[in-house]
């Protein structure tokens, strides 16, 4: 059979679709459809009817969540919005536009629903649990959980006017620009309280009521946090009073100026992120490399009592669980990673990665030996280090490796099996195993939806979180070479993203499969295939989730062509596929959520 050339280069742009001129690659070599590609397409397809069933059961025609609406850290507004976890990423990967339509309707509905909902006893919520479309007051563990879908929906709707307006407005709440939400003190470069929001900071000790919400009778509700009575709710939060001053949880707030920066790269947003994050890096240097959890209103580490480890959710936070009367370690430092990620994204500066790595080393340097076995701390309080464990403290190890691509960081992140082993060529079965796992999870979630007989007035906002069928972990790892986003509210970490120029949307076109099989500091290997035997498909490949990575060249079967841009365009002939190696310069570009055809 005559061999068709694998790679054809054209320097002309896709004028018909409005794509700016870029490198164009044609892949014409027939490829037997890989099992992983069939599984990817099945997973993208199976998500839709399951998500539709979830939406139809738990949301009304207005997009309102059908539940007993409450304020509170256990079952409040953040949980309502979390019910759509991973739907934005799912659509951005290439799932049906119906996914986008459903979660946008629900987002708008719940914004209205929680703007209207008011507390009777909790001061901050008396004028609306949401105010100006944002949570009136909460901490950034819960803000982040509630905002994660907003933070990622820009990947699919970057030009939606209400999204752009809100992105700028929400950022203003934390940059000292909003008269009502004076959360930020520019003089000492701090966010003034761990509890903050569209009504500004809480500058007094928090009460259990502030955390728990108005009194109610929990009889007949599905309580998923262990408490059984409202009194136990209050008791749970009885030690959560210390909130005044800055806390590492507030680093998650940097996502809002990052959202705004991704729109048009307006310098003020980047400047604020850098100033705020560099302030935290300086505090870490002053504190033996370890990020403090308590910064006073004067900007000093430890505040008035000098306890750098203080504050709710801080290094020394081990409150009593009223359901078992035991102290439990509730340090929430992993959430702070979001700020380091955002700073790296907008600057490309590895000093933010270095700072977190230094902190891991600093914490582990306090290891002790007991009965001949080494133990590592995870907490710090008035009596020093505690929370001892057998393994080194490696919070953020995966992210540090992903950001740095250093072999020494990979060793710390672990190479036991799964995705990391696959990327090192040690677990070739992983793609099919992971995709089948995610496919199999969907009917189980659907069965849970159908088995749920609770009446809406006895359903709390968090009761159906585990029924949400949207499943993206394997797709993010394998298609994008990325880390599946967690609930912390951060943005997407991905080596590649794809766009469909024919339909002017994010995600791979119909019938296209993509498998990232190798990652290094300077290269990415991805296999692209068209499962359609009769029709060609065109896909735009982008460096990074936000075009932050520069693609220097593309190579197929030894033929290399320059790209020197954020994207290149691939035409896949019917039934064709190939493995492509990209040479890249990571974090070389200012990030953006604009679609490739909208960039100048």
C-alpha positions as a printed NumPy array, in Angstrom:
array([[  0.   ,   0.   ,   0.   ],
       [  1.282,   3.448,  -0.861],
       [  2.406,   5.254,   2.273],
       [  0.695,   8.641,   2.655],
       [  2.955,  11.386,   4.046],
       [  2.551,  11.648,   7.781],
       [  3.169,  15.347,   8.188],
       [  2.29 ,  18.255,   5.937],
       [  3.029,  21.808,   6.981],
       [  1.093,  24.901,   5.95 ],
       [  1.83 ,  28.32 ,   7.353],
       [ -1.558,  29.665,   6.326],
       [ -4.197,  30.17 ,   9.003],
       [ -7.704,  28.741,   9.163],
       [ -9.351,  31.84 ,   7.77 ],
       [-12.751,  30.211,   7.393],
       [-13.022,  29.611,  11.119],
       [-11.231,  32.737,  12.275],
       [ -8.221,  30.942,  13.745],
       [ -5.074,  33.047,  13.776],
       [ -2.33 ,  31.832,  11.459],
       [ -0.442,  28.92 ,  12.995],
       [  1.347,  25.714,  12.13 ],
       [ -0.936,  23.203,  10.433],
       [ -0.214,  19.485,  10.591],
       [ -1.986,  16.796,   8.582],
       [ -1.918,  13.263,   9.939],
       [ -2.974,  10.762,   7.286],
       [ -1.483,   7.414,   8.339],
       [ -4.22 ,   4.865,   9.158],
       [ -4.241,   3.717,  12.786],
       [ -6.121,   0.769,  14.205],
       [ -8.462,   2.26 ,  16.787],
       [ -6.76 ,   1.912,  20.195],
       [ -8.815,   0.517,  23.065],
       [ -8.007,   3.578,  25.165],
       [ -9.476,   5.873,  22.492],
       [-12.749,   3.937,  22.422],
       [-12.891,   4.121,  26.214],
       [-12.259,   7.881,  26.211],
       [-15.126,   8.455,  23.808],
       [-17.371,   6.14 ,  25.825],
       [-16.58 ,   7.971,  29.05 ],
       [-17.29 ,  11.366,  27.494],
       [-20.598,  10.017,  26.14 ],
       [-21.681,   8.118,  29.276],
       [-21.348,  11.196,  31.442],
       [-24.137,  13.03 ,  29.61 ],
       [-27.255,  10.927,  30.377],
       [-26.064,  10.434,  33.95 ],
       [-25.535,  14.16 ,  34.489],
       [-28.895,  14.875,  32.867],
       [-30.621,  12.528,  35.304],
       [-28.858,  14.196,  38.247],
       [-29.858,  17.651,  37.039],
       [-33.472,  16.728,  36.431],
       [-33.866,  15.176,  39.869],
       [-32.203,  17.814,  42.028],
       [-32.887,  21.102,  40.19 ],
       [-36.09 ,  22.82 ,  39.145],
       [-36.866,  24.821,  36.007],
       [-35.238,  27.926,  37.513],
       [-31.994,  26.099,  38.244],
       [-32.694,  26.175,  42.006],
       [-31.34 ,  23.294,  44.075],
       [-34.228,  21.376,  45.615],
       [-33.132,  21.238,  49.22 ],
       [-33.62 ,  22.748,  52.67 ],
       [-31.572,  25.921,  52.274],
       [-29.234,  26.667,  55.163],
       [-26.2  ,  28.76 ,  56.034],
       [-23.319,  26.841,  57.517],
       [-19.945,  25.203,  57.095],
       [-21.508,  21.731,  57.234],
       [-24.303,  22.063,  54.711],
       [-24.362,  25.632,  53.438],
       [-24.136,  27.482,  50.124],
       [-20.718,  26.141,  49.185],
       [-22.121,  22.606,  49.149],
       [-24.967,  23.66 ,  46.884],
       [-22.53 ,  24.87 ,  44.234],
       [-20.275,  21.855,  44.743],
       [-22.998,  19.625,  43.362],
       [-21.644,  20.504,  39.91 ],
       [-18.032,  19.617,  40.659],
       [-16.142,  18.719,  37.469],
       [-18.93 ,  19.64 ,  35.032],
       [-16.912,  22.606,  33.655],
       [-13.836,  20.447,  33.129],
       [-15.976,  17.72 ,  31.569],
       [-17.291,  20.088,  28.932],
       [-13.857,  21.607,  28.341],
       [-12.553,  18.109,  27.622],
       [-15.112,  17.644,  24.843],
       [-18.354,  16.417,  26.401],
       [-21.727,  17.508,  25.041],
       [-22.783,  21.162,  25.03 ],
       [-25.77 ,  20.037,  27.093],
       [-23.388,  19.656,  30.048],
       [-22.475,  23.329,  29.664],
       [-26.099,  24.41 ,  29.332],
       [-27.143,  22.541,  32.472],
       [-24.433,  23.792,  34.774],
       [-24.753,  27.376,  33.556],
       [-28.492,  27.261,  34.239],
       [-27.897,  25.804,  37.692],
       [-25.14 ,  28.322,  38.466],
       [-27.397,  31.263,  37.634],
       [-30.299,  29.674,  39.464],
       [-28.343,  29.079,  42.64 ],
       [-26.84 ,  32.575,  42.55 ],
       [-30.393,  33.931,  42.618],
       [-31.534,  31.332,  45.15 ],
       [-28.8  ,  32.167,  47.669],
       [-29.001,  35.901,  47.064],
       [-32.651,  35.571,  48.111],
       [-32.039,  33.207,  51.05 ],
       [-31.539,  34.986,  54.378],
       [-30.569,  33.949,  57.865],
       [-32.531,  34.975,  60.949],
       [-29.791,  34.683,  63.583],
       [-26.426,  34.679,  61.808],
       [-25.436,  38.346,  61.336],
       [-23.604,  38.038,  58.02 ],
       [-26.463,  36.289,  56.234],
       [-29.381,  38.475,  57.269],
       [-29.155,  40.457,  54.028],
       [-28.666,  37.327,  51.925],
       [-26.441,  34.294,  52.237],
       [-25.01 ,  35.467,  48.941],
       [-24.606,  39.179,  48.39 ],
       [-23.74 ,  40.646,  45.013],
       [-23.569,  37.088,  43.671],
       [-20.854,  35.994,  46.122],
       [-20.851,  34.411,  49.563],
       [-21.436,  37.109,  52.18 ],
       [-18.834,  35.729,  54.598],
       [-16.983,  32.448,  54.922],
       [-13.491,  31.017,  55.107],
       [-11.514,  30.113,  51.998],
       [-11.777,  26.402,  52.572],
       [-15.505,  26.788,  51.946],
       [-15.288,  29.733,  49.532],
       [-12.888,  27.659,  47.441],
       [-15.162,  24.652,  47.407],
       [-18.147,  26.764,  46.402],
       [-16.235,  28.715,  43.735],
       [-14.415,  25.887,  41.985],
       [-16.937,  25.645,  39.149],
       [-16.927,  29.384,  38.531],
       [-13.136,  29.381,  38.492],
       [-13.067,  26.716,  35.785],
       [-16.107,  27.589,  33.679],
       [-14.08 ,  30.249,  31.876],
       [-12.402,  27.452,  29.926],
       [-15.661,  26.992,  28.012],
       [-17.287,  30.442,  28.153],
       [-14.441,  32.979,  28.191],
       [-16.54 ,  35.568,  26.336],
       [-19.72 ,  35.256,  28.4  ],
       [-20.368,  38.856,  29.551],
       [-21.733,  37.948,  32.998],
       [-18.731,  35.695,  33.61 ],
       [-16.29 ,  38.462,  32.717],
       [-18.141,  41.039,  34.804],
       [-18.25 ,  38.765,  37.833],
       [-14.603,  37.779,  37.486],
       [-13.583,  41.44 ,  37.765],
       [-16.099,  42.22 ,  40.505],
       [-15.117,  39.229,  42.636],
       [-11.442,  40.138,  42.286],
       [-12.216,  43.665,  43.475],
       [-13.498,  42.252,  46.781],
       [ -9.924,  41.155,  47.592],
       [ -7.823,  43.926,  46.08 ],
       [ -8.96 ,  46.861,  48.198],
       [-11.054,  48.247,  45.343],
       [-14.544,  47.62 ,  46.7  ],
       [-16.004,  50.016,  49.27 ],
       [-18.184,  47.381,  50.938],
       [-15.736,  44.478,  50.925],
       [-12.606,  45.836,  52.574],
       [-11.015,  42.433,  52.978],
       [ -7.513,  43.534,  51.987],
       [ -5.194,  45.951,  53.787],
       [ -2.695,  47.233,  51.206],
       [ -0.51 ,  48.92 ,  53.823],
       [  0.533,  45.685,  55.49 ],
       [ -0.364,  43.416,  52.553],
       [ -2.768,  41.098,  54.33 ],
       [ -6.309,  39.827,  54.013],
       [ -7.668,  40.988,  57.332],
       [ -9.574,  37.915,  58.503],
       [ -9.848,  34.24 ,  57.767],
       [-13.607,  34.822,  57.41 ],
       [-14.335,  37.254,  54.607],
       [-16.526,  37.768,  51.584],
       [-18.694,  40.241,  49.693],
       [-19.618,  41.95 ,  52.981],
       [-16.011,  42.244,  54.062],
       [-13.997,  40.636,  56.862],
       [-15.141,  39.364,  60.252],
       [-13.006,  41.371,  62.694],
       [-14.074,  39.715,  65.928],
       [-13.916,  36.196,  67.283],
       [-16.224,  33.905,  65.357],
       [-19.001,  32.185,  67.265],
       [-20.25 ,  28.667,  66.7  ],
       [-23.424,  30.263,  65.312],
       [-21.372,  32.072,  62.653],
       [-20.1  ,  28.705,  61.492],
       [-23.164,  26.521,  61.979],
       [-26.072,  28.662,  60.82 ],
       [-29.545,  29.24 ,  62.242],
       [-31.071,  26.734,  64.67 ],
       [-33.049,  23.93 ,  63.055],
       [-34.346,  20.493,  63.979],
       [-32.119,  17.931,  62.225],
       [-34.57 ,  15.092,  62.825],
       [-35.26 ,  13.307,  59.548],
       [-32.317,  14.841,  57.67 ],
       [-29.365,  12.918,  56.319],
       [-26.508,  14.32 ,  58.392],
       [-23.204,  13.389,  56.781],
       [-20.689,  14.983,  59.18 ],
       [-21.331,  12.778,  62.197],
       [-23.398,  15.138,  64.37 ],
       [-26.927,  14.162,  65.308],
       [-28.295,  17.271,  67.03 ],
       [-28.05 ,  21.005,  66.54 ],
       [-26.277,  21.182,  69.902],
       [-23.59 ,  18.897,  68.504],
       [-23.314,  21.152,  65.461],
       [-22.514,  24.051,  67.774],
       [-20.149,  21.988,  69.881],
       [-18.257,  20.936,  66.759],
       [-17.393,  24.584,  66.054],
       [-16.856,  25.736,  69.621],
       [-13.064,  26.017,  69.106],
       [-13.231,  27.794,  65.755],
       [-13.201,  31.308,  67.173],
       [ -9.735,  32.589,  66.194],
       [-10.158,  34.044,  62.722],
       [ -8.938,  37.67 ,  62.847],
       [ -5.82 ,  38.346,  60.796],
       [ -4.404,  36.619,  57.748],
       [ -4.286,  32.848,  57.399],
       [ -2.773,  30.573,  54.75 ],
       [ -6.284,  29.58 ,  53.688],
       [ -6.618,  33.056,  52.196],
       [ -4.063,  32.162,  49.543],
       [ -6.942,  30.464,  47.734],
       [ -8.42 ,  33.955,  47.246],
       [ -5.666,  34.665,  44.704],
       [ -7.726,  32.624,  42.247],
       [-10.166,  35.514,  41.85 ],
       [ -7.601,  38.053,  40.568],
       [ -6.159,  35.207,  38.487],
       [ -9.581,  34.646,  36.9  ],
       [ -9.693,  38.349,  36.065],
       [ -6.116,  38.363,  34.76 ],
       [ -6.897,  35.49 ,  32.394],
       [ -9.469,  37.663,  30.606],
       [ -7.247,  40.369,  29.122],
       [ -3.951,  40.202,  31.064],
       [ -4.649,  43.534,  32.77 ],
       [ -1.448,  44.277,  34.727],
       [ -3.095,  45.268,  38.028],
       [ -4.301,  41.725,  38.675],
       [ -0.897,  40.173,  38.193],
       [  0.697,  42.907,  40.299],
       [ -1.66 ,  42.187,  43.199],
       [ -1.081,  38.431,  43.025],
       [  2.699,  38.904,  43.029],
       [  2.621,  41.43 ,  45.877],
       [  0.382,  39.297,  48.069],
       [  2.209,  36.03 ,  47.386],
       [  5.668,  37.575,  47.788],
       [  4.52 ,  38.832,  51.172],
       [  3.833,  35.239,  52.146],
       [  7.188,  34.07 ,  50.781],
       [  8.914,  36.663,  52.957],
       [  7.021,  35.436,  56.022],
       [  8.097,  31.896,  55.231],
       [ 11.733,  32.986,  55.123],
       [ 11.31 ,  34.64 ,  58.508],
       [  9.694,  31.467,  59.895],
       [ 12.319,  28.842,  59.067],
       [ 10.798,  28.215,  55.651],
       [  7.385,  27.295,  57.043],
       [  4.252,  29.2  ,  56.143],
       [  2.57 ,  30.635,  59.255],
       [ -1.15 ,  30.214,  59.829],
       [ -1.527,  33.3  ,  62.011],
       [ -0.596,  36.797,  60.827],
       [ -1.792,  39.76 ,  62.891],
       [ -3.627,  42.82 ,  61.647],
       [ -0.287,  44.62 ,  61.853],
       [  1.204,  42.122,  59.399],
       [  3.417,  40.464,  62.004],
       [  3.787,  36.705,  62.153],
       [  1.914,  35.228,  65.108],
       [ -0.241,  38.257,  65.785],
       [ -0.639,  39.652,  69.301],
       [  0.029,  36.326,  71.019],
       [  3.047,  35.435,  68.899],
       [  1.666,  32.047,  67.894],
       [  2.663,  31.549,  64.258],
       [  0.836,  28.236,  64.346],
       [ -2.441,  29.676,  65.61 ],
       [ -5.913,  30.33 ,  64.16 ],
       [ -8.676,  27.967,  63.113],
       [ -7.447,  25.429,  60.558],
       [ -3.856,  26.387,  61.419],
       [ -0.785,  24.3  ,  62.167],
       [ -1.909,  23.759,  65.747],
       [ -5.626,  23.271,  65.14 ],
       [ -6.808,  20.041,  66.796],
       [-10.354,  20.651,  68.082],
       [-12.539,  18.129,  69.869],
       [-14.942,  16.126,  67.741],
       [-18.161,  16.045,  69.787],
       [-19.244,  12.74 ,  68.276],
       [-16.295,  10.845,  69.78 ],
       [-14.831,  13.377,  72.276],
       [-11.399,  13.047,  70.697],
       [ -9.135,  15.773,  69.4  ],
       [ -8.631,  15.554,  65.663],
       [ -5.908,  17.253,  63.634],
       [ -7.511,  19.638,  61.146],
       [ -4.595,  21.508,  59.657],
       [ -5.742,  22.671,  56.206],
       [ -2.39 ,  23.705,  54.782],
       [ -2.861,  21.744,  51.498],
       [ -5.333,  24.43 ,  50.401],
       [ -2.539,  27.019,  50.387],
       [ -1.009,  25.305,  47.348],
       [ -3.543,  27.166,  45.219],
       [ -1.802,  30.486,  45.826],
       [  1.605,  29.13 ,  44.831],
       [  0.052,  27.636,  41.7  ],
       [ -1.561,  30.941,  40.715],
       [  1.657,  32.884,  41.262],
       [  3.597,  30.402,  39.123],
       [  0.949,  30.584,  36.404],
       [  1.023,  34.364,  36.04 ],
       [  4.805,  34.803,  36.442],
       [  6.442,  31.538,  35.38 ],
       [  8.793,  32.025,  38.338],
       [  9.943,  28.777,  39.952],
       [ 10.664,  30.568,  43.238],
       [  7.106,  29.751,  44.297],
       [  7.753,  26.055,  43.726],
       [ 11.104,  26.301,  45.497],
       [  9.427,  27.838,  48.547],
       [  7.012,  24.937,  48.949],
       [  9.794,  22.383,  48.457],
       [ 11.858,  24.154,  51.11 ],
       [  8.912,  23.955,  53.49 ],
       [  8.6  ,  20.196,  53.   ],
       [ 12.291,  19.816,  53.809],
       [ 11.978,  22.101,  56.828],
       [  9.038,  20.199,  58.298],
       [ 10.713,  16.834,  57.751],
       [ 13.949,  18.062,  59.32 ],
       [ 12.104,  17.848,  62.646],
       [ 11.742,  14.068,  62.424],
       [ 12.384,  11.966,  65.495],
       [ 13.345,   8.329,  66.072],
       [ 11.191,   6.144,  68.332],
       [ 12.089,   2.494,  68.93 ],
       [ 14.458,   2.648,  66.008],
       [ 11.826,   3.972,  63.62 ],
       [ 11.72 ,   7.45 ,  62.165],
       [  8.609,   9.574,  62.639],
       [  7.727,  12.81 ,  60.88 ],
       [  5.54 ,  15.637,  62.196],
       [  2.48 ,  17.104,  60.509],
       [  1.285,  19.606,  63.157],
       [  2.789,  22.265,  65.424],
       [  1.448,  23.733,  68.662],
       [  2.474,  25.305,  71.953],
       [  4.451,  22.186,  72.876],
       [  6.204,  21.917,  69.534],
       [  5.774,  19.426,  66.724],
       [  3.173,  16.665,  66.886],
       [  0.913,  14.641,  64.604],
       [  3.663,  12.078,  64.086],
       [  3.507,   9.711,  61.126],
       [  5.698,   7.021,  59.6  ],
       [  6.062,   8.7  ,  56.205],
       [  7.702,  12.064,  55.455],
       [  5.386,  15.061,  55.296],
       [  4.869,  15.336,  51.549],
       [  1.855,  17.624,  51.193],
       [  2.078,  19.095,  47.693],
       [  4.766,  16.69 ,  46.498],
       [  2.846,  15.781,  43.345],
       [  2.252,  19.421,  42.477],
       [  5.864,  20.391,  43.13 ],
       [  7.053,  17.695,  40.724],
       [  4.444,  18.632,  38.131],
       [  5.476,  22.272,  38.267],
       [  9.235,  21.69 ,  38.354],
       [  9.611,  18.431,  36.38 ],
       [ 12.738,  17.674,  38.426],
       [ 13.636,  13.979,  38.884],
       [ 14.314,  14.59 ,  42.583],
       [ 10.781,  15.91 ,  43.001],
       [  9.373,  12.874,  41.188],
       [ 11.094,  10.629,  43.702],
       [  9.38 ,  12.514,  46.518],
       [  5.979,  12.334,  44.797],
       [  6.214,   8.544,  44.649],
       [  6.475,   6.04 ,  41.814],
       [  4.526,   3.107,  43.175],
       [  2.02 ,   2.709,  40.352],
       [ -0.767,   4.374,  38.46 ],
       [ -0.414,   7.55 ,  36.446],
       [  3.12 ,   8.504,  37.487],
       [  4.366,   4.992,  36.815],
       [  2.639,   5.053,  33.431],
       [  4.374,   8.294,  32.488],
       [  7.683,   6.603,  33.31 ],
       [  6.83 ,   3.653,  31.049],
       [  6.238,   1.264,  33.959],
       [  2.477,   0.65 ,  33.853],
       [  1.316,   0.38 ,  30.219],
       [ -2.096,  -0.961,  31.251],
       [ -2.936,   2.165,  33.242],
       [ -4.917,   4.06 ,  30.566],
       [ -7.414,   1.271,  30.   ],
       [ -7.578,   0.425,  33.712],
       [ -8.223,   4.033,  34.746],
       [-10.776,   4.718,  32.016],
       [-12.699,   1.517,  32.779],
       [-12.677,   2.437,  36.473],
       [-14.233,   5.81 ,  35.74 ],
       [-16.752,   4.34 ,  33.295],
       [-17.806,   1.775,  35.905],
       [-18.328,   4.491,  38.506],
       [-21.095,   6.185,  36.517],
       [-23.815,   3.496,  36.771],
       [-23.127,   3.234,  40.498],
       [-23.752,   6.976,  40.886],
       [-26.908,   6.719,  38.775],
       [-28.144,   3.879,  40.965],
       [-27.6  ,   6.128,  44.006],
       [-29.6  ,   8.92 ,  42.367],
       [-32.489,   6.575,  41.652],
       [-32.372,   5.067,  45.142],
       [-32.542,   8.498,  46.822],
       [-36.107,   8.877,  48.078],
       [-35.561,  11.903,  50.321],
       [-38.08 ,  14.723,  50.051],
       [-36.579,  18.103,  49.047],
       [-37.551,  19.687,  52.379],
       [-35.55 ,  16.984,  54.184],
       [-32.561,  17.173,  51.863],
       [-29.525,  19.26 ,  52.796],
       [-27.285,  20.88 ,  50.22 ],
       [-24.531,  18.313,  50.755],
       [-26.692,  15.171,  50.727],
       [-26.278,  14.46 ,  47.015],
       [-22.635,  15.477,  46.596],
       [-21.579,  11.845,  46.277],
       [-24.274,  11.171,  43.68 ],
       [-22.815,  13.654,  41.179],
       [-21.841,  11.352,  38.288],
       [-19.397,  13.671,  36.489],
       [-16.186,  11.681,  36.163],
       [-13.023,  13.278,  34.786],
       [ -9.942,  11.997,  36.622],
       [ -8.696,   9.585,  33.97 ],
       [ -9.593,  11.987,  31.151],
       [ -7.604,  14.854,  32.683],
       [ -4.566,  12.686,  33.306],
       [ -4.581,  10.89 ,  29.966],
       [ -5.961,  13.429,  27.482],
       [ -4.446,  16.557,  28.978],
       [ -1.42 ,  15.222,  30.84 ],
       [ -2.88 ,  17.037,  33.833],
       [ -3.663,  16.768,  37.519],
       [ -7.411,  16.289,  38.179],
       [ -8.58 ,  19.414,  40.02 ],
       [ -9.469,  18.966,  43.666],
       [-12.189,  20.703,  45.661],
       [ -9.882,  23.502,  46.826],
       [-11.04 ,  25.983,  44.184],
       [ -7.846,  26.18 ,  42.173],
       [ -7.454,  26.239,  38.414],
       [ -6.599,  23.384,  36.069],
       [ -3.035,  22.114,  35.774],
       [ -2.628,  20.57 ,  32.323],
       [  0.172,  20.17 ,  29.811],
       [ -2.202,  20.352,  26.83 ],
       [ -5.727,  21.425,  25.945],
       [ -7.764,  20.997,  22.779],
       [-10.25 ,  23.066,  20.788],
       [-12.756,  22.295,  18.048],
       [-12.42 ,  25.033,  15.395],
       [-15.396,  23.796,  13.372],
       [-17.853,  24.188,  16.249],
       [-15.981,  27.06 ,  17.896],
       [-15.83 ,  25.397,  21.3  ],
       [-13.397,  23.975,  23.834],
       [-12.575,  20.269,  23.857],
       [-11.672,  17.599,  21.356],
       [-13.969,  17.298,  18.358],
       [-16.295,  14.339,  17.999],
       [-14.482,  11.034,  17.318],
       [-11.049,  12.309,  18.399],
       [ -8.973,  10.568,  21.055],
       [ -5.814,  11.891,  22.727],
       [ -3.331,  10.138,  24.991],
       [ -0.433,  11.911,  26.704],
       [  2.168,   9.241,  27.426],
       [  5.328,  11.175,  28.393],
       [  6.064,  14.439,  30.157],
       [  9.386,  16.138,  30.769],
       [ 10.569,  19.655,  31.44 ],
       [ 10.928,  20.355,  27.729],
       [  8.766,  17.846,  25.888],
       [  5.368,  16.176,  25.704],
       [  4.406,  13.031,  23.827],
       [  0.775,  12.657,  22.764],
       [ -1.033,  10.257,  20.454],
       [ -3.906,  11.734,  18.437],
       [ -6.389,   9.541,  16.572],
       [ -9.585,   9.979,  14.561],
       [-11.997,   7.142,  15.244],
       [-14.208,   8.126,  12.315],
       [-13.399,   6.002,   9.27 ],
       [-15.142,   8.25 ,   6.736],
       [-14.81 ,  11.878,   7.862],
       [-11.761,  13.973,   8.773],
       [-11.504,  15.87 ,  12.035],
       [ -9.607,  19.066,  12.851],
       [ -8.324,  19.786,  16.348],
       [ -6.306,  22.675,  17.759],
       [ -3.668,  21.604,  20.287],
       [ -2.701,  24.187,  22.911],
       [  0.264,  24.259,  25.264],
       [ -1.147,  24.328,  28.8  ],
       [ -4.623,  24.745,  30.21 ],
       [ -4.308,  28.516,  29.7  ],
       [ -1.81 ,  28.661,  26.804],
       [  0.955,  29.281,  29.339],
       [  3.338,  26.827,  27.645],
       [  5.073,  27.681,  24.372],
       [  5.192,  24.925,  21.755],
       [  8.534,  25.209,  19.979],
       [  8.228,  22.364,  17.487],
       [  6.207,  19.283,  16.567],
       [  7.727,  15.972,  15.486],
       [  6.099,  12.941,  13.856],
       [  8.192,   9.918,  12.844],
       [ 11.389,  11.905,  12.743],
       [  9.983,  14.834,  10.804],
       [ 10.19 ,  18.068,  12.785],
       [  8.493,  21.337,  11.996],
       [  8.695,  24.597,  13.943],
       [  5.646,  25.919,  15.773],
       [  6.92 ,  28.738,  18.003],
       [  3.474,  29.499,  19.305],
       [  0.823,  28.65 ,  21.853],
       [ -1.069,  26.304,  19.513],
       [ -0.913,  24.297,  16.335],
       [ -3.698,  22.81 ,  14.231],
       [ -3.979,  19.121,  13.333],
       [ -6.094,  17.7  ,  10.533],
       [ -6.747,  14.029,  11.168],
       [ -7.736,  12.167,   8.022],
       [-10.438,   9.463,   8.366],
       [ -9.204,   6.65 ,  10.594],
       [ -5.787,   8.255,  10.936],
       [ -3.585,   8.701,  13.957],
       [ -0.002,   9.265,  15.049],
       [  2.196,   9.812,  18.066],
       [  3.446,  13.382,  18.216],
       [  6.349,  14.771,  20.243],
       [  6.225,  18.435,  21.182],
       [  9.225,  20.44 ,  22.255],
       [  8.023,  23.019,  24.752],
       [  9.065,  25.925,  26.928],
       [  6.861,  25.704,  29.987],
       [  5.365,  28.799,  31.644],
       [  6.78 ,  31.005,  28.893],
       [  3.546,  32.856,  28.05 ],
       [  1.101,  35.068,  29.89 ],
       [ -1.887,  32.782,  30.542],
       [ -5.258,  33.377,  28.926],
       [ -8.697,  31.777,  28.725],
       [ -9.471,  33.295,  25.337],
       [-10.114,  30.824,  22.55 ],
       [ -7.317,  30.499,  19.967],
       [ -9.375,  32.165,  17.217],
       [-10.024,  35.211,  19.419],
       [ -6.358,  35.983,  20.069],
       [ -4.522,  38.696,  18.227]])
